[in-house]
Amino acid sequence: MIGSFVAILNQTLMISALPTLMHEFDVPSSTVQWLTTGFMLTNGIMIPITAFLIETFTTRQLFLYAMGIFAE
């Protein structure tokens, strides 16, 4: 449940940061929108990979491994 909340929060924060990124990097909105596209593509790729990993490993192992990677 915490992971779902963080994913939604991450997407909301990215969308609200787009105007700041446009101003700081002096790029048009079409360029900055690629961040949103890349984020959605990454999520789309990770969904089938996650399904495979859940069948291969226990949920506890996956959670601890993921937290270990992102905590570094």
PQR file of N, CA, C, O and H, with PARSE charges and radii, in Angstrom:
ATOM      1  N   MET A   1       0.823  -1.174   0.000 -0.4000 1.5000
ATOM      2  CA  MET A   1       0.000   0.000   0.000 -0.0000 2.0000
ATOM      3  C   MET A   1       0.884   1.262   0.000  0.5500 1.7000
ATOM      4  O   MET A   1       0.573   2.251  -0.663 -0.5500 1.4000
ATOM      5  N   ILE A   2       1.966   1.205   0.740 -0.4000 1.5000
ATOM      6  CA  ILE A   2       2.887   2.345   0.777 -0.0000 2.0000
ATOM      7  C   ILE A   2       3.526   2.540  -0.598  0.5500 1.7000
ATOM      8  O   ILE A   2       3.716   3.671  -1.045 -0.5500 1.4000
ATOM      9  H   ILE A   2       2.219   0.402   1.279  0.4000 1.0000
ATOM     10  N   GLY A   3       3.853   1.443  -1.258 -0.4000 1.5000
ATOM     11  CA  GLY A   3       4.447   1.534  -2.590 -0.0000 2.0000
ATOM     12  C   GLY A   3       3.514   2.195  -3.593  0.5500 1.7000
ATOM     13  O   GLY A   3       3.960   2.990  -4.421 -0.5500 1.4000
ATOM     14  H   GLY A   3       3.699   0.524  -0.895  0.4000 1.0000
ATOM     15  N   SER A   4       2.222   1.877  -3.529 -0.4000 1.5000
ATOM     16  CA  SER A   4       1.252   2.513  -4.423 -0.0000 2.0000
ATOM     17  C   SER A   4       1.153   4.002  -4.140  0.5500 1.7000
ATOM     18  O   SER A   4       1.090   4.815  -5.062 -0.5500 1.4000
ATOM     19  H   SER A   4       1.860   1.232  -2.856  0.4000 1.0000
ATOM     20  N   PHE A   5       1.140   4.354  -2.869 -0.4000 1.5000
ATOM     21  CA  PHE A   5       1.076   5.764  -2.497 -0.0000 2.0000
ATOM     22  C   PHE A   5       2.295   6.523  -3.008  0.5500 1.7000
ATOM     23  O   PHE A   5       2.169   7.634  -3.523 -0.5500 1.4000
ATOM     24  H   PHE A   5       1.191   3.694  -2.120  0.4000 1.0000
ATOM     25  N   VAL A   6       3.463   5.928  -2.866 -0.4000 1.5000
ATOM     26  CA  VAL A   6       4.695   6.588  -3.314 -0.0000 2.0000
ATOM     27  C   VAL A   6       4.703   6.733  -4.837  0.5500 1.7000
ATOM     28  O   VAL A   6       5.186   7.740  -5.355 -0.5500 1.4000
ATOM     29  H   VAL A   6       3.566   5.026  -2.448  0.4000 1.0000
ATOM     30  N   ALA A   7       4.179   5.745  -5.557 -0.4000 1.5000
ATOM     31  CA  ALA A   7       4.129   5.847  -7.022 -0.0000 2.0000
ATOM     32  C   ALA A   7       3.219   6.986  -7.458  0.5500 1.7000
ATOM     33  O   ALA A   7       3.573   7.748  -8.357 -0.5500 1.4000
ATOM     34  H   ALA A   7       3.787   4.926  -5.136  0.4000 1.0000
ATOM     35  N   ILE A   8       2.056   7.111  -6.835 -0.4000 1.5000
ATOM     36  CA  ILE A   8       1.140   8.202  -7.172 -0.0000 2.0000
ATOM     37  C   ILE A   8       1.757   9.540  -6.783  0.5500 1.7000
ATOM     38  O   ILE A   8       1.665  10.511  -7.534 -0.5500 1.4000
ATOM     39  H   ILE A   8       1.768   6.492  -6.104  0.4000 1.0000
ATOM     40  N   LEU A   9       2.379   9.589  -5.621 -0.4000 1.5000
ATOM     41  CA  LEU A   9       3.030  10.819  -5.175 -0.0000 2.0000
ATOM     42  C   LEU A   9       4.151  11.222  -6.127  0.5500 1.7000
ATOM     43  O   LEU A   9       4.310  12.401  -6.442 -0.5500 1.4000
ATOM     44  H   LEU A   9       2.454   8.799  -5.012  0.4000 1.0000
ATOM     45  N   ASN A  10       4.915  10.257  -6.577 -0.4000 1.5000
ATOM     46  CA  ASN A  10       6.020  10.515  -7.497 -0.0000 2.0000
ATOM     47  C   ASN A  10       5.518  11.118  -8.806  0.5500 1.7000
ATOM     48  O   ASN A  10       6.099  12.074  -9.319 -0.5500 1.4000
ATOM     49  H   ASN A  10       4.786   9.299  -6.322  0.4000 1.0000
ATOM     50  N   GLN A  11       4.442  10.559  -9.339 -0.4000 1.5000
ATOM     51  CA  GLN A  11       3.889  11.075 -10.582 -0.0000 2.0000
ATOM     52  C   GLN A  11       3.334  12.488 -10.385  0.5500 1.7000
ATOM     53  O   GLN A  11       3.507  13.347 -11.250 -0.5500 1.4000
ATOM     54  H   GLN A  11       3.970   9.783  -8.923  0.4000 1.0000
ATOM     55  N   THR A  12       2.676  12.731  -9.262 -0.4000 1.5000
ATOM     56  CA  THR A  12       2.138  14.061  -8.982 -0.0000 2.0000
ATOM     57  C   THR A  12       3.259  15.085  -8.846  0.5500 1.7000
ATOM     58  O   THR A  12       3.152  16.199  -9.359 -0.5500 1.4000
ATOM     59  H   THR A  12       2.536  12.034  -8.559  0.4000 1.0000
ATOM     60  N   LEU A  13       4.325  14.712  -8.160 -0.4000 1.5000
ATOM     61  CA  LEU A  13       5.447  15.638  -7.998 -0.0000 2.0000
ATOM     62  C   LEU A  13       6.124  15.944  -9.327  0.5500 1.7000
ATOM     63  O   LEU A  13       6.544  17.075  -9.568 -0.5500 1.4000
ATOM     64  H   LEU A  13       4.412  13.807  -7.744  0.4000 1.0000
ATOM     65  N   MET A  14       6.229  14.942 -10.181 -0.4000 1.5000
ATOM     66  CA  MET A  14       6.864  15.162 -11.471 -0.0000 2.0000
ATOM     67  C   MET A  14       6.023  16.118 -12.317  0.5500 1.7000
ATOM     68  O   MET A  14       6.567  17.019 -12.956 -0.5500 1.4000
ATOM     69  H   MET A  14       5.888  14.023  -9.985  0.4000 1.0000
ATOM     70  N   ILE A  15       4.717  15.931 -12.324 -0.4000 1.5000
ATOM     71  CA  ILE A  15       3.851  16.790 -13.128 -0.0000 2.0000
ATOM     72  C   ILE A  15       3.899  18.228 -12.622  0.5500 1.7000
ATOM     73  O   ILE A  15       3.913  19.164 -13.422 -0.5500 1.4000
ATOM     74  H   ILE A  15       4.275  15.199 -11.805  0.4000 1.0000
ATOM     75  N   SER A  16       3.925  18.411 -11.315 -0.4000 1.5000
ATOM     76  CA  SER A  16       3.967  19.776 -10.783 -0.0000 2.0000
ATOM     77  C   SER A  16       5.341  20.430 -10.991  0.5500 1.7000
ATOM     78  O   SER A  16       5.456  21.652 -10.904 -0.5500 1.4000
ATOM     79  H   SER A  16       3.914  17.651 -10.665  0.4000 1.0000
ATOM     80  N   ALA A  17       6.369  19.644 -11.262 -0.4000 1.5000
ATOM     81  CA  ALA A  17       7.707  20.195 -11.489 -0.0000 2.0000
ATOM     82  C   ALA A  17       7.948  20.587 -12.946  0.5500 1.7000
ATOM     83  O   ALA A  17       8.954  21.232 -13.243 -0.5500 1.4000
ATOM     84  H   ALA A  17       6.275  18.650 -11.333  0.4000 1.0000
ATOM     85  N   LEU A  18       7.057  20.216 -13.858 -0.4000 1.5000
ATOM     86  CA  LEU A  18       7.277  20.493 -15.274 -0.0000 2.0000
ATOM     87  C   LEU A  18       7.451  21.988 -15.580  0.5500 1.7000
ATOM     88  O   LEU A  18       8.369  22.334 -16.323 -0.5500 1.4000
ATOM     89  H   LEU A  18       6.240  19.692 -13.617  0.4000 1.0000
ATOM     90  N   PRO A  19       6.614  22.892 -15.043 -0.5600 1.5000
ATOM     91  CA  PRO A  19       6.846  24.318 -15.342  0.2800 2.0000
ATOM     92  C   PRO A  19       8.202  24.829 -14.850  0.5500 1.7000
ATOM     93  O   PRO A  19       8.848  25.637 -15.517 -0.5500 1.4000
ATOM     94  N   THR A  20       8.623  24.351 -13.684 -0.4000 1.5000
ATOM     95  CA  THR A  20       9.931  24.756 -13.161 -0.0000 2.0000
ATOM     96  C   THR A  20      11.051  24.247 -14.063  0.5500 1.7000
ATOM     97  O   THR A  20      12.003  24.976 -14.342 -0.5500 1.4000
ATOM     98  H   THR A  20       8.098  23.694 -13.142  0.4000 1.0000
ATOM     99  N   LEU A  21      10.944  23.021 -14.513 -0.4000 1.5000
ATOM    100  CA  LEU A  21      11.957  22.463 -15.414 -0.0000 2.0000
ATOM    101  C   LEU A  21      12.004  23.228 -16.731  0.5500 1.7000
ATOM    102  O   LEU A  21      13.081  23.471 -17.276 -0.5500 1.4000
ATOM    103  H   LEU A  21      10.170  22.429 -14.286  0.4000 1.0000
ATOM    104  N   MET A  22      10.831  23.607 -17.243 -0.4000 1.5000
ATOM    105  CA  MET A  22      10.787  24.385 -18.480 -0.0000 2.0000
ATOM    106  C   MET A  22      11.519  25.720 -18.305  0.5500 1.7000
ATOM    107  O   MET A  22      12.258  26.155 -19.188 -0.5500 1.4000
ATOM    108  H   MET A  22       9.956  23.409 -16.800  0.4000 1.0000
ATOM    109  N   HIS A  23      11.307  26.345 -17.179 -0.4000 1.5000
ATOM    110  CA  HIS A  23      11.936  27.643 -16.932 -0.0000 2.0000
ATOM    111  C   HIS A  23      13.439  27.501 -16.694  0.5500 1.7000
ATOM    112  O   HIS A  23      14.229  28.249 -17.270 -0.5500 1.4000
ATOM    113  H   HIS A  23      10.706  25.992 -16.462  0.4000 1.0000
ATOM    114  N   GLU A  24      13.836  26.552 -15.853 -0.4000 1.5000
ATOM    115  CA  GLU A  24      15.248  26.395 -15.485 -0.0000 2.0000
ATOM    116  C   GLU A  24      16.114  25.968 -16.669  0.5500 1.7000
ATOM    117  O   GLU A  24      17.234  26.454 -16.830 -0.5500 1.4000
ATOM    118  H   GLU A  24      13.194  25.945 -15.385  0.4000 1.0000
ATOM    119  N   PHE A  25      15.595  25.063 -17.494 -0.4000 1.5000
ATOM    120  CA  PHE A  25      16.384  24.560 -18.620 -0.0000 2.0000
ATOM    121  C   PHE A  25      16.088  25.281 -19.935  0.5500 1.7000
ATOM    122  O   PHE A  25      16.705  24.995 -20.961 -0.5500 1.4000
ATOM    123  H   PHE A  25      14.685  24.669 -17.363  0.4000 1.0000
ATOM    124  N   ASP A  26      15.138  26.219 -19.894 -0.4000 1.5000
ATOM    125  CA  ASP A  26      14.765  27.014 -21.054 -0.0000 2.0000
ATOM    126  C   ASP A  26      14.434  26.123 -22.255  0.5500 1.7000
ATOM    127  O   ASP A  26      15.009  26.265 -23.334 -0.5500 1.4000
ATOM    128  H   ASP A  26      14.637  26.451 -19.060  0.4000 1.0000
ATOM    129  N   VAL A  27      13.494  25.203 -22.036 -0.4000 1.5000
ATOM    130  CA  VAL A  27      13.050  24.287 -23.084 -0.0000 2.0000
ATOM    131  C   VAL A  27      11.535  24.405 -23.232  0.5500 1.7000
ATOM    132  O   VAL A  27      10.851  24.796 -22.287 -0.5500 1.4000
ATOM    133  H   VAL A  27      13.027  25.087 -21.160  0.4000 1.0000
ATOM    134  N   PRO A  28      11.005  24.071 -24.408 -0.5600 1.5000
ATOM    135  CA  PRO A  28       9.554  24.138 -24.609  0.2800 2.0000
ATOM    136  C   PRO A  28       8.823  22.990 -23.897  0.5500 1.7000
ATOM    137  O   PRO A  28       9.434  22.009 -23.473 -0.5500 1.4000
ATOM    138  N   SER A  29       7.518  23.141 -23.781 -0.4000 1.5000
ATOM    139  CA  SER A  29       6.722  22.125 -23.071 -0.0000 2.0000
ATOM    140  C   SER A  29       6.768  20.771 -23.764  0.5500 1.7000
ATOM    141  O   SER A  29       6.695  19.739 -23.098 -0.5500 1.4000
ATOM    142  H   SER A  29       7.021  23.938 -24.126  0.4000 1.0000
ATOM    143  N   SER A  30       6.889  20.755 -25.086 -0.4000 1.5000
ATOM    144  CA  SER A  30       6.946  19.475 -25.796 -0.0000 2.0000
ATOM    145  C   SER A  30       8.180  18.670 -25.406  0.5500 1.7000
ATOM    146  O   SER A  30       8.128  17.440 -25.389 -0.5500 1.4000
ATOM    147  H   SER A  30       6.948  21.594 -25.627  0.4000 1.0000
ATOM    148  N   THR A  31       9.267  19.327 -25.099 -0.4000 1.5000
ATOM    149  CA  THR A  31      10.479  18.630 -24.677 -0.0000 2.0000
ATOM    150  C   THR A  31      10.331  18.083 -23.267  0.5500 1.7000
ATOM    151  O   THR A  31      10.731  16.952 -22.991 -0.5500 1.4000
ATOM    152  H   THR A  31       9.309  20.326 -25.114  0.4000 1.0000
ATOM    153  N   VAL A  32       9.762  18.877 -22.381 -0.4000 1.5000
ATOM    154  CA  VAL A  32       9.623  18.454 -20.987 -0.0000 2.0000
ATOM    155  C   VAL A  32       8.584  17.345 -20.848  0.5500 1.7000
ATOM    156  O   VAL A  32       8.668  16.530 -19.928 -0.5500 1.4000
ATOM    157  H   VAL A  32       9.437  19.796 -22.605  0.4000 1.0000
ATOM    158  N   GLN A  33       7.614  17.307 -21.746 -0.4000 1.5000
ATOM    159  CA  GLN A  33       6.595  16.259 -21.677 -0.0000 2.0000
ATOM    160  C   GLN A  33       7.178  14.870 -21.929  0.5500 1.7000
ATOM    161  O   GLN A  33       6.545  13.864 -21.609 -0.5500 1.4000
ATOM    162  H   GLN A  33       7.546  17.968 -22.493  0.4000 1.0000
ATOM    163  N   TRP A  34       8.371  14.811 -22.497 -0.4000 1.5000
ATOM    164  CA  TRP A  34       9.025  13.516 -22.678 -0.0000 2.0000
ATOM    165  C   TRP A  34       9.329  12.863 -21.331  0.5500 1.7000
ATOM    166  O   TRP A  34       9.426  11.639 -21.249 -0.5500 1.4000
ATOM    167  H   TRP A  34       8.885  15.628 -22.757  0.4000 1.0000
ATOM    168  N   LEU A  35       9.479  13.659 -20.283 -0.4000 1.5000
ATOM    169  CA  LEU A  35       9.665  13.076 -18.946 -0.0000 2.0000
ATOM    170  C   LEU A  35       8.465  12.246 -18.550  0.5500 1.7000
ATOM    171  O   LEU A  35       8.615  11.143 -18.023 -0.5500 1.4000
ATOM    172  H   LEU A  35       9.400  14.654 -20.350  0.4000 1.0000
ATOM    173  N   THR A  36       7.275  12.767 -18.800 -0.4000 1.5000
ATOM    174  CA  THR A  36       6.060  12.028 -18.488 -0.0000 2.0000
ATOM    175  C   THR A  36       5.960  10.766 -19.334  0.5500 1.7000
ATOM    176  O   THR A  36       5.583   9.706 -18.834 -0.5500 1.4000
ATOM    177  H   THR A  36       7.154  13.663 -19.228  0.4000 1.0000
ATOM    178  N   THR A  37       6.295  10.879 -20.612 -0.4000 1.5000
ATOM    179  CA  THR A  37       6.260   9.720 -21.502 -0.0000 2.0000
ATOM    180  C   THR A  37       7.249   8.650 -21.044  0.5500 1.7000
ATOM    181  O   THR A  37       6.921   7.464 -21.019 -0.5500 1.4000
ATOM    182  H   THR A  37       6.601  11.740 -21.018  0.4000 1.0000
ATOM    183  N   GLY A  38       8.451   9.070 -20.686 -0.4000 1.5000
ATOM    184  CA  GLY A  38       9.452   8.115 -20.194 -0.0000 2.0000
ATOM    185  C   GLY A  38       9.029   7.447 -18.909  0.5500 1.7000
ATOM    186  O   GLY A  38       9.273   6.257 -18.710 -0.5500 1.4000
ATOM    187  H   GLY A  38       8.718  10.034 -20.706  0.4000 1.0000
ATOM    188  N   PHE A  39       8.391   8.213 -18.028 -0.4000 1.5000
ATOM    189  CA  PHE A  39       7.903   7.654 -16.769 -0.0000 2.0000
ATOM    190  C   PHE A  39       6.845   6.588 -17.026  0.5500 1.7000
ATOM    191  O   PHE A  39       6.879   5.519 -16.418 -0.5500 1.4000
ATOM    192  H   PHE A  39       8.192   9.180 -18.190  0.4000 1.0000
ATOM    193  N   MET A  40       5.899   6.877 -17.931 -0.4000 1.5000
ATOM    194  CA  MET A  40       4.848   5.909 -18.234 -0.0000 2.0000
ATOM    195  C   MET A  40       5.399   4.676 -18.947  0.5500 1.7000
ATOM    196  O   MET A  40       4.946   3.560 -18.690 -0.5500 1.4000
ATOM    197  H   MET A  40       5.871   7.746 -18.425  0.4000 1.0000
ATOM    198  N   LEU A  41       6.369   4.866 -19.840 -0.4000 1.5000
ATOM    199  CA  LEU A  41       6.984   3.723 -20.517 -0.0000 2.0000
ATOM    200  C   LEU A  41       7.719   2.824 -19.526  0.5500 1.7000
ATOM    201  O   LEU A  41       7.648   1.599 -19.616 -0.5500 1.4000
ATOM    202  H   LEU A  41       6.737   5.772 -20.049  0.4000 1.0000
ATOM    203  N   THR A  42       8.421   3.440 -18.587 -0.4000 1.5000
ATOM    204  CA  THR A  42       9.122   2.666 -17.567 -0.0000 2.0000
ATOM    205  C   THR A  42       8.141   1.867 -16.721  0.5500 1.7000
ATOM    206  O   THR A  42       8.387   0.698 -16.424 -0.5500 1.4000
ATOM    207  H   THR A  42       8.478   4.436 -18.514  0.4000 1.0000
ATOM    208  N   ASN A  43       7.032   2.487 -16.330 -0.4000 1.5000
ATOM    209  CA  ASN A  43       6.011   1.757 -15.573 -0.0000 2.0000
ATOM    210  C   ASN A  43       5.446   0.609 -16.397  0.5500 1.7000
ATOM    211  O   ASN A  43       5.248  -0.489 -15.877 -0.5500 1.4000
ATOM    212  H   ASN A  43       6.832   3.437 -16.571  0.4000 1.0000
ATOM    213  N   GLY A  44       5.186   0.854 -17.678 -0.4000 1.5000
ATOM    214  CA  GLY A  44       4.655  -0.196 -18.546 -0.0000 2.0000
ATOM    215  C   GLY A  44       5.602  -1.373 -18.723  0.5500 1.7000
ATOM    216  O   GLY A  44       5.158  -2.513 -18.855 -0.5500 1.4000
ATOM    217  H   GLY A  44       5.347   1.746 -18.101  0.4000 1.0000
ATOM    218  N   ILE A  45       6.889  -1.109 -18.725 -0.4000 1.5000
ATOM    219  CA  ILE A  45       7.881  -2.180 -18.847 -0.0000 2.0000
ATOM    220  C   ILE A  45       8.019  -2.936 -17.534  0.5500 1.7000
ATOM    221  O   ILE A  45       8.204  -4.153 -17.532 -0.5500 1.4000
ATOM    222  H   ILE A  45       7.250  -0.183 -18.618  0.4000 1.0000
ATOM    223  N   MET A  46       7.930  -2.224 -16.423 -0.4000 1.5000
ATOM    224  CA  MET A  46       8.145  -2.849 -15.119 -0.0000 2.0000
ATOM    225  C   MET A  46       6.982  -3.734 -14.668  0.5500 1.7000
ATOM    226  O   MET A  46       7.192  -4.635 -13.856 -0.5500 1.4000
ATOM    227  H   MET A  46       7.780  -1.235 -16.425  0.4000 1.0000
ATOM    228  N   ILE A  47       5.769  -3.509 -15.165 -0.4000 1.5000
ATOM    229  CA  ILE A  47       4.624  -4.314 -14.736 -0.0000 2.0000
ATOM    230  C   ILE A  47       4.816  -5.793 -15.086  0.5500 1.7000
ATOM    231  O   ILE A  47       4.661  -6.627 -14.193 -0.5500 1.4000
ATOM    232  H   ILE A  47       5.599  -2.777 -15.824  0.4000 1.0000
ATOM    233  N   PRO A  48       5.145  -6.175 -16.339 -0.5600 1.5000
ATOM    234  CA  PRO A  48       5.367  -7.599 -16.613  0.2800 2.0000
ATOM    235  C   PRO A  48       6.597  -8.159 -15.898  0.5500 1.7000
ATOM    236  O   PRO A  48       6.605  -9.318 -15.485 -0.5500 1.4000
ATOM    237  N   ILE A  49       7.638  -7.330 -15.754 -0.4000 1.5000
ATOM    238  CA  ILE A  49       8.825  -7.794 -15.043 -0.0000 2.0000
ATOM    239  C   ILE A  49       8.497  -8.080 -13.585  0.5500 1.7000
ATOM    240  O   ILE A  49       8.963  -9.067 -13.017 -0.5500 1.4000
ATOM    241  H   ILE A  49       7.631  -6.388 -16.090  0.4000 1.0000
ATOM    242  N   THR A  50       7.691  -7.208 -12.984 -0.4000 1.5000
ATOM    243  CA  THR A  50       7.289  -7.412 -11.596 -0.0000 2.0000
ATOM    244  C   THR A  50       6.470  -8.682 -11.445  0.5500 1.7000
ATOM    245  O   THR A  50       6.640  -9.410 -10.466 -0.5500 1.4000
ATOM    246  H   THR A  50       7.313  -6.406 -13.446  0.4000 1.0000
ATOM    247  N   ALA A  51       5.584  -8.965 -12.393 -0.4000 1.5000
ATOM    248  CA  ALA A  51       4.793 -10.198 -12.330 -0.0000 2.0000
ATOM    249  C   ALA A  51       5.705 -11.425 -12.359  0.5500 1.7000
ATOM    250  O   ALA A  51       5.482 -12.383 -11.618 -0.5500 1.4000
ATOM    251  H   ALA A  51       5.446  -8.374 -13.188  0.4000 1.0000
ATOM    252  N   PHE A  52       6.720 -11.396 -13.203 -0.4000 1.5000
ATOM    253  CA  PHE A  52       7.676 -12.500 -13.256 -0.0000 2.0000
ATOM    254  C   PHE A  52       8.438 -12.634 -11.944  0.5500 1.7000
ATOM    255  O   PHE A  52       8.614 -13.743 -11.439 -0.5500 1.4000
ATOM    256  H   PHE A  52       6.901 -10.618 -13.805  0.4000 1.0000
ATOM    257  N   LEU A  53       8.889 -11.516 -11.389 -0.4000 1.5000
ATOM    258  CA  LEU A  53       9.658 -11.554 -10.144 -0.0000 2.0000
ATOM    259  C   LEU A  53       8.814 -12.051  -8.969  0.5500 1.7000
ATOM    260  O   LEU A  53       9.319 -12.764  -8.101 -0.5500 1.4000
ATOM    261  H   LEU A  53       8.746 -10.615 -11.798  0.4000 1.0000
ATOM    262  N   ILE A  54       7.533 -11.679  -8.938 -0.4000 1.5000
ATOM    263  CA  ILE A  54       6.662 -12.127  -7.848 -0.0000 2.0000
ATOM    264  C   ILE A  54       6.460 -13.642  -7.910  0.5500 1.7000
ATOM    265  O   ILE A  54       6.355 -14.301  -6.876 -0.5500 1.4000
ATOM    266  H   ILE A  54       7.122 -11.100  -9.643  0.4000 1.0000
ATOM    267  N   GLU A  55       6.405 -14.195  -9.137 -0.4000 1.5000
ATOM    268  CA  GLU A  55       6.281 -15.649  -9.258 -0.0000 2.0000
ATOM    269  C   GLU A  55       7.583 -16.354  -8.893  0.5500 1.7000
ATOM    270  O   GLU A  55       7.554 -17.500  -8.445 -0.5500 1.4000
ATOM    271  H   GLU A  55       6.490 -13.659  -9.977  0.4000 1.0000
ATOM    272  N   THR A  56       8.713 -15.697  -9.075 -0.4000 1.5000
ATOM    273  CA  THR A  56      10.012 -16.313  -8.831 -0.0000 2.0000
ATOM    274  C   THR A  56      10.456 -16.201  -7.378  0.5500 1.7000
ATOM    275  O   THR A  56      10.979 -17.164  -6.816 -0.5500 1.4000
ATOM    276  H   THR A  56       8.737 -14.766  -9.439  0.4000 1.0000
ATOM    277  N   PHE A  57      10.255 -15.040  -6.764 -0.4000 1.5000
ATOM    278  CA  PHE A  57      10.707 -14.783  -5.400 -0.0000 2.0000
ATOM    279  C   PHE A  57       9.519 -14.505  -4.488  0.5500 1.7000
ATOM    280  O   PHE A  57       8.409 -14.253  -4.957 -0.5500 1.4000
ATOM    281  H   PHE A  57       9.831 -14.258  -7.221  0.4000 1.0000
ATOM    282  N   THR A  58       9.762 -14.554  -3.188 -0.4000 1.5000
ATOM    283  CA  THR A  58       8.708 -14.200  -2.250 -0.0000 2.0000
ATOM    284  C   THR A  58       8.561 -12.681  -2.203  0.5500 1.7000
ATOM    285  O   THR A  58       9.481 -11.940  -2.550 -0.5500 1.4000
ATOM    286  H   THR A  58      10.663 -14.759  -2.807  0.4000 1.0000
ATOM    287  N   THR A  59       7.402 -12.245  -1.771 -0.4000 1.5000
ATOM    288  CA  THR A  59       7.148 -10.808  -1.675 -0.0000 2.0000
ATOM    289  C   THR A  59       8.109 -10.158  -0.696  0.5500 1.7000
ATOM    290  O   THR A  59       8.565  -9.037  -0.921 -0.5500 1.4000
ATOM    291  H   THR A  59       6.655 -12.847  -1.489  0.4000 1.0000
ATOM    292  N   ARG A  60       8.418 -10.851   0.385 -0.4000 1.5000
ATOM    293  CA  ARG A  60       9.341 -10.304   1.383 -0.0000 2.0000
ATOM    294  C   ARG A  60      10.730 -10.097   0.794  0.5500 1.7000
ATOM    295  O   ARG A  60      11.349  -9.056   1.015 -0.5500 1.4000
ATOM    296  H   ARG A  60       8.048 -11.762   0.568  0.4000 1.0000
ATOM    297  N   GLN A  61      11.226 -11.083   0.043 -0.4000 1.5000
ATOM    298  CA  GLN A  61      12.540 -10.962  -0.578 -0.0000 2.0000
ATOM    299  C   GLN A  61      12.584  -9.784  -1.546  0.5500 1.7000
ATOM    300  O   GLN A  61      13.547  -9.017  -1.553 -0.5500 1.4000
ATOM    301  H   GLN A  61      10.723 -11.929  -0.136  0.4000 1.0000
ATOM    302  N   LEU A  62      11.537  -9.641  -2.365 -0.4000 1.5000
ATOM    303  CA  LEU A  62      11.500  -8.545  -3.322 -0.0000 2.0000
ATOM    304  C   LEU A  62      11.454  -7.200  -2.625  0.5500 1.7000
ATOM    305  O   LEU A  62      12.151  -6.269  -3.030 -0.5500 1.4000
ATOM    306  H   LEU A  62      10.755 -10.265  -2.359  0.4000 1.0000
ATOM    307  N   PHE A  63      10.642  -7.083  -1.580 -0.4000 1.5000
ATOM    308  CA  PHE A  63      10.526  -5.813  -0.866 -0.0000 2.0000
ATOM    309  C   PHE A  63      11.853  -5.428  -0.233  0.5500 1.7000
ATOM    310  O   PHE A  63      12.290  -4.284  -0.359 -0.5500 1.4000
ATOM    311  H   PHE A  63      10.075  -7.838  -1.251  0.4000 1.0000
ATOM    312  N   LEU A  64      12.493  -6.363   0.441 -0.4000 1.5000
ATOM    313  CA  LEU A  64      13.762  -6.060   1.095 -0.0000 2.0000
ATOM    314  C   LEU A  64      14.848  -5.712   0.077  0.5500 1.7000
ATOM    315  O   LEU A  64      15.656  -4.814   0.317 -0.5500 1.4000
ATOM    316  H   LEU A  64      12.138  -7.292   0.544  0.4000 1.0000
ATOM    317  N   TYR A  65      14.871  -6.407  -1.041 -0.4000 1.5000
ATOM    318  CA  TYR A  65      15.854  -6.124  -2.078 -0.0000 2.0000
ATOM    319  C   TYR A  65      15.626  -4.726  -2.680  0.5500 1.7000
ATOM    320  O   TYR A  65      16.571  -3.960  -2.870 -0.5500 1.4000
ATOM    321  H   TYR A  65      14.215  -7.136  -1.236  0.4000 1.0000
ATOM    322  N   ALA A  66      14.361  -4.411  -2.975 -0.4000 1.5000
ATOM    323  CA  ALA A  66      14.046  -3.099  -3.551 -0.0000 2.0000
ATOM    324  C   ALA A  66      14.381  -1.970  -2.577  0.5500 1.7000
ATOM    325  O   ALA A  66      14.931  -0.945  -2.979 -0.5500 1.4000
ATOM    326  H   ALA A  66      13.594  -5.032  -2.820  0.4000 1.0000
ATOM    327  N   MET A  67      14.056  -2.151  -1.321 -0.4000 1.5000
ATOM    328  CA  MET A  67      14.362  -1.121  -0.339 -0.0000 2.0000
ATOM    329  C   MET A  67      15.876  -0.956  -0.176  0.5500 1.7000
ATOM    330  O   MET A  67      16.366   0.152   0.039 -0.5500 1.4000
ATOM    331  H   MET A  67      13.609  -2.984  -0.994  0.4000 1.0000
ATOM    332  N   GLY A  68      16.602  -2.058  -0.280 -0.4000 1.5000
ATOM    333  CA  GLY A  68      18.049  -1.999  -0.205 -0.0000 2.0000
ATOM    334  C   GLY A  68      18.661  -1.239  -1.375  0.5500 1.7000
ATOM    335  O   GLY A  68      19.622  -0.490  -1.198 -0.5500 1.4000
ATOM    336  H   GLY A  68      16.203  -2.958  -0.454  0.4000 1.0000
ATOM    337  N   ILE A  69      18.110  -1.427  -2.560 -0.4000 1.5000
ATOM    338  CA  ILE A  69      18.613  -0.724  -3.748 -0.0000 2.0000
ATOM    339  C   ILE A  69      18.341   0.769  -3.640  0.5500 1.7000
ATOM    340  O   ILE A  69      19.229   1.582  -3.898 -0.5500 1.4000
ATOM    341  H   ILE A  69      17.329  -2.035  -2.704  0.4000 1.0000
ATOM    342  N   PHE A  70      17.126   1.133  -3.261 -0.4000 1.5000
ATOM    343  CA  PHE A  70      16.748   2.550  -3.252 -0.0000 2.0000
ATOM    344  C   PHE A  70      17.245   3.282  -2.025  0.5500 1.7000
ATOM    345  O   PHE A  70      17.243   4.513  -2.007 -0.5500 1.4000
ATOM    346  H   PHE A  70      16.405   0.473  -3.050  0.4000 1.0000
ATOM    347  N   ALA A  71      17.672   2.561  -0.996 -0.4000 1.5000
ATOM    348  CA  ALA A  71      18.162   3.212   0.223 -0.0000 2.0000
ATOM    349  C   ALA A  71      19.619   3.669   0.061  0.5500 1.7000
ATOM    350  O   ALA A  71      20.087   4.539   0.796 -0.5500 1.4000
ATOM    351  H   ALA A  71      17.674   1.561  -1.011  0.4000 1.0000
ATOM    352  N   GLU A  72      20.314   3.088  -0.887 -0.4000 1.5000
ATOM    353  CA  GLU A  72      21.721   3.429  -1.059 -0.0000 2.0000
ATOM    354  C   GLU A  72      21.923   4.792  -1.613  0.5500 1.7000
ATOM    355  O   GLU A  72      23.062   5.215  -1.812 -0.5500 1.4000
ATOM    356  H   GLU A  72      19.933   2.382  -1.484  0.4000 1.0000
TER
END
